[in-house]
């Protein structure tokens, strides 16, 4: 989270730590990679309630080009697991 105080001092800190445990069932790399943005999209839905301050902007960042490509495409293109997660992400951020 990036904050700026009244003296224009800026600080950046993690909003919350993320840790995922892979399922025992074999999943594709895409299925595992898409879980982190889903978690972030859940945070995106209601950020203002978690803070007692004004939220001027909220950004979800990823450097994973596969995930970015997935989120830009219709969820119907993917298998059920990935498609459902892509739909949830698109619903939260659009």
N, C-alpha and C positions, 0 to 999 in steps of 0.2 A: 504494500500500500504506500502510495506516495502522498505526503502531506506537506503543506506549506503554512507556516505560521504568519502572524501579523508583521514580523520583521523580514518577510520574504525568505526565510530559511527553509530549505527543502530537505525532507528526510524520506528515505525509502526503506520499508521493512516488509518482510513476508506477512501476508494476511493470515495465513494459516498453513501449517505444514501438511504435506500430502504424502501418504504412504499407501501403496496398494499391494496386495498379496495376490499373486496369480492363482487362478483356480486350478484344482487338480485336473479337471477336464482340459484336454488340449484345446487351446484357442489359437486362432491366427494372430499374427503380429498386429494386424489392423484392429482386431477385437480388443487387444490389450491396450494399444495406443490410444484408442478413442475414449477410454474410461476417464482419463485425467481431464480432458476438456468438458466432459459431461459433469464432473464434479464442479469445475469452475463455472459452468453455466447455471448450476443450482445456486451458487453463491451470487451470481449476477442477478437472479430474479428478485431478491429482496435485500439488497445491500443497505438500504437506508435504515431499515429497522434495526440493523446490527450496530449502527453508529449513532451517536448523539450529535452528529455534525452534518453539515450539508455535503452531499456527494455531487461534485461537479462533473464527474466522468468516471466511467468504469470500462476497463479494457480487458479482454481475454487474450493472452499472448501464447503463442506456441511457435516453435521453430520446426515443427514436424510438417513437412510439405504434404505428406500423405493424408494427415488429419485435415489440413486446410482444404485439400482437394475434395475430401469426403463431405465436408460440411457444406461445400458450395453446390453439391449435386443433390438431386432428389433422393430422399430416403428409400424410395421404391427400387432404386438401382441396386441396393445392397441386400445381403442376406438379412434375415429377421433380426438377429442380435444387433448388428451394426446399424441397420436401418432404423430400428427403434431408438437407439442412442442418438443418431444423427437427427432424427425428428425432434427429440427432446432438446437438443442443442439449438436447432434452428428456431424452435418455438420460443426458447428463452431469450435469444439474442436478436430476434427480428421484431 
